[in-house]
């Protein structure tokens, strides 16, 4: 019985990884712009406002999430930080496991791969371990037309996987000039 939470975490990690590497290419344009210092208003903007690759990548993640028939999406809140960064908070109920997954992720595109590497190297990754340097996904290739030359994935498991209520997983990934930071994802029943 103790293996169930660990097995569940492994399966759900793979499910989320599939979101990051999904091969959809539909693009949508919806943005939030600050209208003054104290309030913000949602407005529609042109595609030139945001990085085209980031928009394509975020649209792919959304399409895969909503298309998965074993999930009921209960939250999807995407906010643009600036033209090259976005913050996504989402949650979904996994029907087969009777669990809810909650994600808090930041996506950033840098001008060059070296800029992204410098950013990654400057981050405090003391609690993280390098998990992989081999990219196995398709979304990046669909968005750019090529596999990433540089790929690094770091993982930090906060708490014990055997105690789901106190467990959080954090990830940092670099795909060339693209950085994905999963600030935390949690599982609840």
C-alpha positions as CSV (number, residue, x, y, z in Angstrom):
1,X,0.0,0.0,0.0
2,X,2.9,2.3,0.6
3,X,4.0,2.1,-3.1
4,X,0.7,3.7,-4.3
5,X,1.6,7.3,-3.6
6,X,5.1,6.9,-5.2
7,X,3.6,5.1,-8.2
8,X,0.9,7.8,-8.5
9,X,3.6,10.5,-8.4
10,X,5.6,8.8,-11.1
11,X,2.6,8.4,-13.4
12,X,1.4,12.0,-12.9
13,X,4.9,13.3,-13.5
14,X,4.9,11.5,-16.8
15,X,1.5,13.0,-17.6
16,X,2.7,16.5,-16.9
17,X,5.9,15.9,-18.9
18,X,3.6,15.0,-21.8
19,X,2.0,18.4,-21.5
20,X,5.3,20.1,-21.8
21,X,6.3,18.1,-24.9
22,X,2.9,17.9,-26.6
23,X,2.9,18.4,-30.4
24,X,0.0,20.8,-31.0
25,X,0.6,24.0,-33.0
26,X,-2.6,26.0,-32.7
27,X,-2.0,29.6,-31.6
28,X,-4.3,32.0,-29.8
29,X,-3.9,35.6,-28.8
30,X,-5.2,36.7,-25.5
31,X,-3.3,39.1,-23.2
32,X,-3.4,41.1,-20.1
33,X,-2.0,44.7,-20.2
34,X,-1.5,47.1,-17.4
35,X,-3.6,50.2,-18.0
36,X,-2.1,52.1,-15.0
37,X,-0.1,51.5,-11.9
38,X,-2.9,50.2,-9.7
39,X,-5.3,48.2,-11.9
40,X,-5.0,45.9,-14.9
41,X,-7.6,45.2,-17.6
42,X,-7.8,42.3,-19.9
43,X,-7.6,43.4,-23.5
44,X,-7.1,41.8,-26.9
45,X,-3.8,42.6,-28.5
46,X,-2.0,41.8,-31.7
47,X,0.4,38.8,-32.0
48,X,3.3,41.2,-32.2
49,X,2.9,42.0,-28.5
50,X,4.1,38.5,-27.4
51,X,6.8,36.2,-28.5
52,X,5.3,34.0,-31.2
53,X,7.1,30.8,-30.0
54,X,5.9,31.3,-26.5
55,X,2.3,31.8,-27.7
56,X,2.5,28.7,-29.8
57,X,4.0,26.6,-26.9
58,X,1.4,27.8,-24.4
59,X,-1.4,27.1,-26.9
60,X,-0.1,23.6,-27.4
61,X,-0.1,22.9,-23.6
62,X,-3.7,24.2,-23.3
63,X,-4.9,22.2,-26.3
64,X,-3.4,19.0,-24.9
65,X,-4.7,19.6,-21.4
66,X,-8.3,20.3,-22.5
67,X,-8.2,17.4,-25.1
68,X,-7.3,14.8,-22.5
69,X,-10.6,12.9,-21.8
70,X,-9.2,11.5,-18.5
71,X,-8.9,15.1,-17.1
72,X,-11.5,17.6,-15.9
73,X,-9.8,21.0,-16.1
74,X,-10.9,23.0,-13.1
75,X,-8.6,26.0,-13.4
76,X,-6.7,27.7,-16.2
77,X,-5.2,31.2,-15.5
78,X,-2.6,32.5,-17.9
79,X,-1.1,35.9,-17.3
80,X,1.6,37.5,-19.4
81,X,4.4,38.9,-17.3
82,X,5.9,40.7,-20.2
83,X,6.3,40.1,-24.0
84,X,8.6,37.1,-23.4
85,X,7.3,35.6,-20.1
86,X,4.0,34.1,-18.9
87,X,2.7,32.6,-15.7
88,X,0.3,29.8,-15.8
89,X,-1.7,28.4,-12.9
90,X,-3.8,25.4,-13.7
91,X,-5.5,22.5,-12.1
92,X,-7.1,19.3,-13.3
93,X,-9.0,16.4,-11.8
94,X,-7.5,13.1,-13.0
95,X,-10.6,10.9,-13.3
96,X,-8.7,7.5,-13.2
97,X,-6.8,8.4,-10.0
98,X,-9.5,10.5,-8.4
99,X,-6.8,13.2,-7.7
100,X,-6.4,16.8,-8.5
101,X,-3.1,18.1,-9.9
102,X,-2.3,21.8,-9.4
103,X,0.5,23.5,-11.3
104,X,2.2,26.9,-10.9
105,X,4.6,27.4,-13.9
106,X,6.5,30.3,-15.4
107,X,7.6,30.2,-19.1
108,X,10.3,32.6,-20.4
109,X,12.0,33.0,-23.8
110,X,15.4,34.6,-23.9
111,X,17.1,36.3,-26.9
112,X,19.8,33.6,-27.1
113,X,20.6,30.2,-25.7
114,X,23.6,31.7,-23.9
115,X,21.3,34.3,-22.2
116,X,19.1,31.4,-21.0
117,X,22.1,29.4,-19.9
118,X,23.4,32.4,-17.9
119,X,20.0,32.8,-16.3
120,X,19.8,29.1,-15.4
121,X,23.4,29.2,-14.0
122,X,22.6,32.2,-11.9
123,X,19.6,30.5,-10.3
124,X,19.9,28.9,-6.8
125,X,19.6,25.2,-7.7
126,X,21.1,23.9,-4.4
127,X,18.1,21.8,-3.6
128,X,17.7,20.6,-7.2
129,X,19.3,17.6,-9.0
130,X,20.0,17.3,-12.7
131,X,17.3,14.9,-13.9
132,X,18.0,14.7,-17.6
133,X,20.0,16.2,-20.5
134,X,18.1,14.2,-23.2
135,X,15.0,15.8,-24.7
136,X,12.4,13.3,-25.8
137,X,9.5,15.7,-26.5
138,X,7.9,17.1,-29.7
139,X,6.4,20.5,-28.8
140,X,9.7,22.4,-29.0
141,X,10.5,20.8,-32.4
142,X,7.1,21.7,-33.7
143,X,7.4,25.3,-32.5
144,X,11.0,25.8,-33.8
145,X,11.5,23.2,-36.6
146,X,14.4,21.6,-34.7
147,X,15.3,19.7,-31.6
148,X,16.9,21.8,-28.9
149,X,20.7,21.9,-29.0
150,X,20.8,22.5,-25.2
151,X,18.4,20.6,-22.9
152,X,18.7,20.4,-19.1
153,X,16.0,19.4,-16.6
154,X,16.5,19.9,-12.8
155,X,14.1,18.5,-10.2
156,X,13.5,19.1,-6.5
157,X,11.1,17.0,-4.6
158,X,10.0,18.9,-1.5
159,X,8.6,16.7,1.2
160,X,8.1,12.9,1.0
161,X,6.4,11.3,-2.0
162,X,4.9,8.8,0.4
163,X,3.0,11.7,2.1
164,X,1.1,13.3,-0.8
165,X,-0.6,16.0,1.3
166,X,2.8,17.5,2.1
167,X,4.6,16.8,-1.2
168,X,5.5,19.3,-3.9
169,X,7.6,18.8,-7.0
170,X,9.6,21.7,-8.5
171,X,11.3,21.6,-11.9
172,X,13.6,23.9,-14.0
173,X,14.1,23.1,-17.7
174,X,16.2,24.7,-20.4
175,X,15.4,24.1,-24.0
176,X,17.9,26.3,-26.0
177,X,16.7,29.9,-25.3
178,X,13.5,28.7,-23.5
179,X,13.2,28.3,-19.7
180,X,10.3,26.5,-18.0
181,X,10.1,26.8,-14.2
182,X,7.5,24.7,-12.4
183,X,7.3,26.6,-9.2
184,X,5.4,23.7,-7.7
185,X,2.9,21.1,-8.6
186,X,0.8,19.3,-6.0
187,X,-1.4,16.3,-5.8
188,X,-4.5,16.2,-3.6
189,X,-7.4,13.8,-3.2
